[in-house]
Amino acid sequence: MKLTILGPWGAYPAADSASASYLIQTQSVNMLLDCGSGALAQLQRHLPLEELDAVVLTHYHTDHIADVYCLQHAAMILMQLGRRTKPIEIYAHDADPAAFATLAYGEYMHSHVIAVGDTLTLGDLTWTFGHTTHPVPCLSMRIEHGEQALVFTGDTAWNDDLVRVGRNADLLLCESNLYNEYFGKIGGHLTAGEAGRLASQCGAKRLVLTHLPQYGDLAQLVREAQETYQGPIDLARTGDQYRL
């Protein structure tokens, strides 16, 4: 399983980057996890749009779904040109029925409901979904390929279900939108120290900090996570790749 960071930013993308979006690939499937602003431009650096099989969404905040609607038109044009032979399958929760209804796009994009506790098999990947603590419904995700596990927290403040979903992760892709000084002051997101604590409690082999803030010294996030986790820690950067 290969993970490519397309967009490590929360809220809005930095220049030449994207907000939340990640490419997950195996020999049998090419998946997009979230599809934030700028995702399609970054995706095409690594994969022709003709070869994208499916998209899985954590939630409906714009920084996670902005390019879904561009992708709908891309799928339509490519199928009309004969360069795609099948629609893109998109998976998301339906706790917001109006938002879910916007995902399907005729014969070009088909939508499917996922929920906490579901198991989803896509190619040779198995996905399971957990609870988060966020102002809107959002899913955490465990993605397994054989004995390897990639875990994504989604957007969330601390909750104990994150530990269950993240147990023994080979790579924990963890939101870290807040510096430690904001602990208890801003809801819905993790501080870097909490991200490190989560990685420790999960027994994760590697921690990658993502959903990054647009202010401050980002290297401080790593230092703060190191106070609670002794394993390897990276800041997610556009174009970085990890093989599990």
Secondary structure, 3 states (H helix, E strand, C coil): CEEEEEECECCCCCCCCCECEEEEECCCCEEEEEECCCHHHHHCCCCCHHHCCEEECCCCCHHHHCCHHHHHHHHHHHHHCCCCCCCEEEEECCCCHHHHHCCCECCCEEEEECCCCCEEEECCEEEEEECCCCCCCCCEEEEEECCEEEEECCCCCCCCHHHHHHCCCCEEEEECCECHHHCCCCCCCCEHHHHHHHHHHHCCCCEEEECECCCCCHHHHHHHHHCCCCCCEEECCCCCEEEC
